[in-house]
Amino acid sequence: MRKFLFGFFAIIISLNSFAQAWVWDEIAQEAEESEPITLFHILSCAIFCAIIWLGIQAYKYLNASKKAKYTKIRKTSTIVCLVLTILLPCSILTFFDLKKDTMESDAKHKLNNIINNAGSYIEVTNGGYASFNEIEPRDNQLPNNLITTDWMYKLFLKQGAIPYEGIFRCYNIDTFGYQVIFAEDAKLKGFSSEERPALFYGWIRPYRIRYYSNNNINPNRDLGNVYQDFIQSFIWNHNAQLIKYDIIDYFFHRSLNEYYEISHIPTGDEMWANHKLYYENDIVQERSYEYKTINYGNYDITYCISRPCKLGVCEKYSHGSIFGKKIFDEIHLVKRNEALAKYCSIWVVFLCGITAIFFFSNPTRNNSL
C-alpha cells in the first residue's frame, strides 16, 4: 500500500505542478511568444507522460491487490481527492490575492518616487495664442458660464463708461495655457500620502484681466509682457521638472508594473476646492478654479487651474477568456479566473482518470468476469 500511496501522491504532485504552469501564466505566455518550441512545452510533455506512466503503475498495483486493501486505498484516495478539490483552488485564489497585494505595494512605492522627485511637473510647450472677450466690469468676479451678454454695454463704452469699483475694462482670456501636475507640492499640503499617493493635474492659464485705468489698454500686449515671467516664477517656486512632450502621454496610463498603472481616480479638485470658481460645472474635470491673482499696477490678471484631475495607483483592465466566453475585468481577476478554469479542467480530467483506474482495477469486477 505504501508503494501505491507513493505513486498516487506523485500523480497529484505532478498534476499540481502541471496546473501551476497556468498560475504562472506570464512565464508561459512569454515563452510561447518567443520560440515555436520552448522549455515550457518540453516540461509539459514530460509531466504528461509521467502522469500516464504513474497511472498505469497504479492500475497494475490495484489490479494485483486483495479486495480489503483495494477498498482501503479507494477510501483514502477519495478523502485525499475531496481535500485537494477544496485546498488547491483556495491556494490559487490565495496566490493571486497575495500577488495583487504585492503588486499594489510596489506600484505605490514607484508612484511615491515620482512624487518625491519634483514639487511639480510642467509641459514647456505652450498651448497656443490667447484671444480676448470683453465683459462688463461688474461681472469681473462671475464664473464664465454665469455671465450674460449685455449688448448695451458697447454703447456705454463709446460714451465713456463709469468704472465699477475702480475697474474700467475687463476681459476674459481664452488660451489653453500650460499643463501642470502637482506632485510633492500636493503631498506637502496633505492631499497625497505614502499610503495613498496622488498627482493633481490641470491646465494653469491666464483667465481674466482687469484694468484700473482707462488709458493705454492692450490686453494682448500686457499679457505677453508678464505671462512668461509668471511661468518662470512657477517653475522656480514649485521646483517644477520640465516635460518636453505631451504630459498626458507621460503620466496617464503609465505602467507601474504588471498589474498597476497611473490613471484617473475620482474627484480631482481637492487642492482647489476652497478657491473661487471661475467656471462652474457638475463635472469636476470641466471646472476652473482661481489659482492666483497678481496685480501689475494698472491691471491685474487672474490665473486659473482648469480641467482639474486626480491621478493615482489604479489596477489595469484586461481581456480574457473562460471556457470560450470573453471577459473584461481587473487584470488580477481575469488571470485568477482563467487559472481556476484551466485548473478545474485538468482536475476534472484527473478525477475521471482516477475513477477509471479504480473502476477497471476493482478486484470484485475482475473476479466476476
GUZAKE-889981 format. One record per residue (C-alpha): residue in three letters; x, y, z negated. Coordinates in pm, whole numbers, always signed. Layout:
<recs>
   rest       c1       c2       c3
    ALA        X        Y        Z
...
</recs>
This chain:
<recs>
   rest       c1       c2       c3
    MET       +0       +0       +0
    ARG     +285     +238      -71
    LYS     +408     +187     +282
    PHE      +65     +275     +420
    LEU      +20     +579     +200
    PHE     +362     +699     +305
    GLY     +258     +666     +669
    PHE      -80     +828     +602
    PHE      +74    +1131     +434
    ALA     +331    +1151     +713
    ILE      +44    +1178     +959
    ILE     -117    +1457     +755
    ILE     +210    +1643     +718
    SER     +274    +1612    +1091
    LEU      -78    +1737    +1165
    ASN      -38    +2027     +928
    SER     +291    +2120    +1093
    PHE     +125    +2100    +1431
    ALA     -160    +2323    +1316
    GLN      +77    +2573    +1161
    ALA     +216    +2634    +1508
    TRP     -106    +2822    +1579
    VAL      -88    +3002    +1248
    TRP     +249    +3126    +1367
    ASP      +82    +3225    +1693
    GLU     +312    +3517    +1754
    ILE     +607    +3277    +1785
    ALA     +423    +3051    +2025
    GLN     +297    +3339    +2239
    GLU     +640    +3494    +2270
    ALA     +785    +3157    +2363
    GLU     +518    +3090    +2625
    GLU     +573    +3430    +2784
    SER     +949    +3390    +2807
    GLU    +1003    +3048    +2970
    PRO     +794    +2780    +3151
    ILE     +912    +2504    +2912
    THR    +1008    +2609    +2563
    LEU    +1124    +2460    +2237
    PHE     +769    +2502    +2111
    HIS     +636    +2278    +2389
    ILE     +903    +2014    +2323
    LEU     +838    +2019    +1948
    SER     +461    +1997    +2001
    CYS     +505    +1696    +2229
    ALA     +735    +1526    +1978
    ILE     +487    +1580    +1694
    PHE     +201    +1450    +1907
    CYS     +397    +1134    +1990
    ALA     +489    +1089    +1623
    ILE     +122    +1112    +1523
    ILE      +28     +842    +1776
    TRP     +311     +616    +1659
    LEU     +215     +659    +1292
    GLY     -148     +590    +1380
    ILE      -50     +260    +1545
    GLN     +159     +163    +1243
    ALA     -131     +246    +1010
    TYR     -365      +32    +1219
    LYS     -123     -264    +1207
    TYR      -79     -231     +834
    LEU     -453     -213     +763
    ASN     -529     -495    +1004
    ALA     -294     -722     +808
    SER     -427     -617     +465
    LYS     -675     -803     +250
    LYS    -1026     -664     +203
    ALA     -963     -535     -154
    LYS     -652     -347      -54
    TYR     -824     -213     +260
    THR    -1120      -84      +52
    LYS     -890      +85     -197
    ILE     -687     +254      +76
    ARG    -1005     +369     +252
    LYS    -1142     +529      -66
    THR     -812     +701     -139
    SER     -786     +825     +219
    THR    -1143     +960     +211
    ILE    -1072    +1158     -106
    VAL     -747    +1295      +36
    CYS     -921    +1397     +360
    LEU    -1201    +1572     +170
    VAL     -950    +1764      -42
    LEU     -746    +1864     +264
    THR    -1059    +1965     +453
    ILE    -1106    +2234     +187
    LEU     -743    +2306      +98
    LEU     -588    +2356     +441
    PRO     -843    +2613     +573
    CYS     -804    +2801     +245
    SER     -428    +2803     +296
    ILE     -476    +2954     +643
    LEU     -706    +3223     +503
    THR     -458    +3299     +226
    PHE     -168    +3312     +472
    PHE     -335    +3574     +692
    ASP     -462    +3779     +398
    LEU     -113    +3790     +245
    LYS      +36    +3876     +582
    LYS     -214    +4161     +621
    ASP     -124    +4299     +277
    THR     +247    +4276     +358
    MET     +199    +4448     +694
    GLU      -11    +4723     +535
    SER     +255    +4791     +272
    ASP     +523    +4803     +542
    ALA     +312    +5040     +755
    LYS     +259    +5278     +461
    HIS     +632    +5279     +394
    LYS     +706    +5369     +758
    LEU     +444    +5645     +765
    ASN     +584    +5788     +442
    ASN     +927    +5802     +608
    ILE     +773    +6003     +894
    ILE     +602    +6233     +643
    ASN     +916    +6286     +435
    ASN    +1123    +6357     +747
    ALA     +975    +6705     +807
    GLY     +747    +6960     +650
    SER     +555    +6968     +975
    TYR     +584    +6883    +1344
    ILE     +509    +7124    +1627
    GLU     +488    +7078    +2002
    VAL     +701    +7351    +2157
    THR     +508    +7360    +2487
    ASN     +260    +7647    +2484
    GLY      -96    +7558    +2573
    GLY     -137    +7836    +2832
    TYR     -216    +8205    +2871
    ALA     -460    +8391    +2649
    SER     -782    +8560    +2757
    PHE     -981    +8811    +2555
    ASN    -1352    +8866    +2498
    GLU    -1458    +9184    +2320
    ILE    -1714    +9157    +2039
    GLU    -1875    +9415    +1815
    PRO    -1662    +9526    +1518
    ARG    -1948    +9441    +1282
    ASP    -1912    +9075    +1393
    ASN    -1539    +9059    +1324
    GLN    -1582    +8804    +1041
    LEU    -1852    +8593    +1201
    PRO    -1783    +8244    +1344
    ASN    -1778    +8250    +1722
    ASN    -2085    +8032    +1762
    LEU    -2293    +8273    +1547
    ILE    -2212    +8585    +1745
    THR    -2489    +8718    +1970
    THR    -2404    +8944    +2263
    ASP    -2544    +9299    +2242
    TRP    -2537    +9448    +2592
    MET    -2595    +9797    +2449
    TYR    -2255    +9785    +2279
    LYS    -2068    +9862    +2603
    LEU    -2275   +10177    +2639
    PHE    -2181   +10283    +2288
    LEU    -1814   +10228    +2376
    LYS    -1839   +10471    +2666
    GLN    -1995   +10732    +2437
    GLY    -1737   +10678    +2164
    ALA    -1822   +10400    +1918
    ILE    -1824   +10469    +1547
    PRO    -1581   +10235    +1368
    TYR    -1723    +9963    +1145
    GLU    -1536    +9955     +813
    GLY    -1235   +10108     +987
    ILE    -1241    +9867    +1282
    PHE    -1268   +10039    +1621
    ARG    -1237    +9739    +1853
    CYS    -1240    +9362    +1807
    TYR    -1159    +9079    +2046
    ASN    -1189    +8703    +2042
    ILE     -874    +8535    +2172
    ASP     -913    +8227    +2388
    THR     -599    +8012    +2407
    PHE     -502    +7658    +2313
    GLY     -205    +7767    +2105
    TYR      +40    +7506    +1973
    GLN      -29    +7155    +1850
    VAL      +96    +7100    +1494
    ILE      +98    +6819    +1242
    PHE     +139    +6893     +872
    ALA     +344    +6616     +714
    GLU     +539    +6681     +392
    ASP     +350    +7011     +356
    ALA      +28    +6813     +312
    LYS     +197    +6582      +62
    LEU     +328    +6870     -148
    LYS      -22    +7018     -160
    GLY     -172    +6689     -280
    PHE     -355    +6592      +39
    SER     -127    +6294     +101
    SER      +39    +6040     -131
    GLU     +276    +5744     -121
    GLU      -15    +5503     -156
    ARG     -244    +5687      +88
    PRO      -16    +5872     +329
    ALA     -177    +6108     +577
    LEU      -87    +6354     +851
    PHE     -304    +6658     +929
    TYR     -327    +6759    +1293
    GLY     -465    +7071    +1460
    TRP     -406    +7350    +1708
    ILE     -256    +7661    +1548
    ARG     -373    +7951    +1758
    PRO     -444    +8327    +1752
    TYR     -819    +8359    +1723
    ARG     -923    +8721    +1669
    ILE     -760    +9063    +1692
    ARG     -895    +9379    +1523
    TYR     -787    +9738    +1594
    TYR     -786   +10008    +1328
    SER     -711   +10286    +1570
    ASN     -886   +10382    +1892
    ASN     -559   +10467    +2067
    ASN     -333   +10255    +2289
    ILE     -548    +9939    +2267
    ASN     -400    +9649    +2465
    PRO     -466    +9305    +2310
    ASN     -267    +9112    +2572
    ARG      +44    +9324    +2513
    ASP      +10    +9328    +2135
    LEU      -41    +8952    +2107
    GLY     +258    +8893    +2338
    ASN     +476    +9109    +2114
    VAL     +409    +8915    +1794
    TYR     +297    +8562    +1883
    GLN     +641    +8407    +1935
    ASP     +766    +8567    +1614
    PHE     +470    +8410    +1435
    ILE     +557    +8066    +1576
    GLN     +924    +8104    +1488
    SER     +831    +8203    +1133
    PHE     +602    +7900    +1112
    ILE     +884    +7669    +1224
    TRP    +1123    +7820     +970
    ASN     +882    +7837     +675
    HIS     +740    +7488     +726
    ASN    +1062    +7305     +809
    ALA     +898    +7212    +1138
    GLN    +1052    +6948    +1362
    LEU    +1014    +7033    +1730
    ILE     +841    +6784    +1960
    LYS     +927    +6843    +2326
    TYR     +646    +6629    +2470
    ASP     +279    +6567    +2403
    ILE     +241    +6542    +2027
    ILE      -71    +6326    +2073
    ASP     +129    +6064    +2261
    TYR     +399    +6082    +1994
    PHE     +171    +6026    +1693
    PHE     -175    +5900    +1794
    HIS     -188    +5518    +1809
    ARG     +183    +5499    +1733
    SER     +258    +5141    +1634
    LEU     +395    +5090    +1283
    ASN     +416    +4710    +1302
    GLU     +228    +4414    +1445
    TYR      -96    +4488    +1258
    TYR      -99    +4863    +1193
    GLU      -72    +5194    +1376
    ILE     -112    +5566    +1314
    SER     -467    +5661    +1405
    HIS     -757    +5888    +1321
    ILE     -927    +5839     +984
    PRO    -1249    +6005     +858
    THR    -1271    +6376     +764
    GLY     -957    +6570     +854
    ASP    -1018    +6920     +722
    GLU     -924    +6877     +356
    MET     -631    +7117     +384
    TRP     -857    +7398     +510
    ALA    -1198    +7311     +363
    ASN    -1186    +7619     +138
    HIS    -1075    +7850     +418
    LYS    -1307    +8074     +616
    LEU    -1479    +7909     +912
    TYR    -1442    +8081    +1249
    TYR    -1625    +7811    +1439
    GLU    -1893    +7601    +1270
    ASN    -1991    +7252    +1377
    ASP    -2129    +6939    +1214
    ILE    -1838    +6750    +1371
    VAL    -1522    +6826    +1175
    GLN    -1298    +6798    +1482
    GLU    -1487    +7081    +1654
    ARG    -1434    +7335    +1376
    SER    -1188    +7623    +1348
    TYR    -1059    +7743    +1010
    GLU     -871    +8060     +924
    TYR     -506    +7977     +871
    LYS     -361    +8323     +813
    THR     -444    +8685     +892
    ILE     -144    +8913     +948
    ASN     -157    +9293     +960
    TYR      +71    +9457    +1220
    GLY       -4    +9821    +1145
    ASN     -284    +9950    +1367
    TYR     -415    +9597    +1430
    ASP     -428    +9254    +1266
    ILE     -455    +8903    +1408
    THR     -632    +8607    +1253
    TYR     -463    +8276    +1330
    CYS     -677    +7963    +1301
    ILE     -642    +7587    +1279
    SER     -871    +7440    +1544
    ARG     -983    +7082    +1604
    PRO     -854    +6951    +1269
    CYS     -790    +6580    +1248
    LYS     -651    +6346     +983
    LEU     -416    +6060    +1072
    GLY     -329    +5762     +856
    VAL     -249    +5392     +849
    CYS     -516    +5206    +1048
    GLU     -537    +4842    +1144
    LYS     -520    +4769    +1515
    TYR     -806    +4606    +1703
    SER     -753    +4310    +1929
    HIS     -935    +4088    +2179
    GLY     -955    +3716    +2115
    SER    -1145    +3401    +2198
    ILE    -1308    +3141    +1972
    PHE    -1440    +2828    +2143
    GLY    -1466    +3026    +2466
    LYS    -1653    +3321    +2311
    LYS    -1480    +3659    +2346
    ILE    -1436    +3863    +2029
    PHE    -1306    +4210    +1950
    ASP    -1223    +4296    +1590
    GLU     -947    +4393    +1349
    ILE     -633    +4211    +1455
    HIS     -586    +4008    +1136
    LEU     -947    +3881    +1158
    VAL     -902    +3785    +1522
    LYS     -578    +3598    +1456
    ARG     -717    +3434    +1142
    ASN    -1038    +3317    +1308
    GLU     -852    +3191    +1613
    ALA     -616    +2994    +1391
    LEU     -908    +2848    +1194
    ALA    -1089    +2749    +1514
    LYS     -780    +2580    +1658
    TYR     -701    +2408    +1330
    CYS    -1059    +2283    +1290
    SER    -1047    +2141    +1641
    ILE     -729    +1950    +1557
    TRP     -865    +1839    +1221
    VAL    -1186    +1701    +1376
    VAL     -979    +1502    +1628
    PHE     -761    +1376    +1344
    LEU    -1061    +1270    +1135
    CYS    -1206    +1089    +1436
    GLY     -875     +912    +1481
    ILE     -854     +808    +1115
    THR    -1216     +689    +1126
    ALA    -1141     +481    +1436
    ILE     -835     +327    +1273
    PHE    -1030     +224     +964
    PHE    -1322     +101    +1176
    PHE    -1120     -125    +1406
    SER     -886     -250    +1132
    ASN    -1171     -342     +893
    PRO    -1098     -698     +770
    THR    -1473     -776     +739
    ARG    -1535     -673    +1100
    ASN    -1233     -865    +1226
    ASN    -1334    -1185    +1041
    SER    -1683    -1169    +1188
    LEU    -1553    -1154    +1546
</recs>
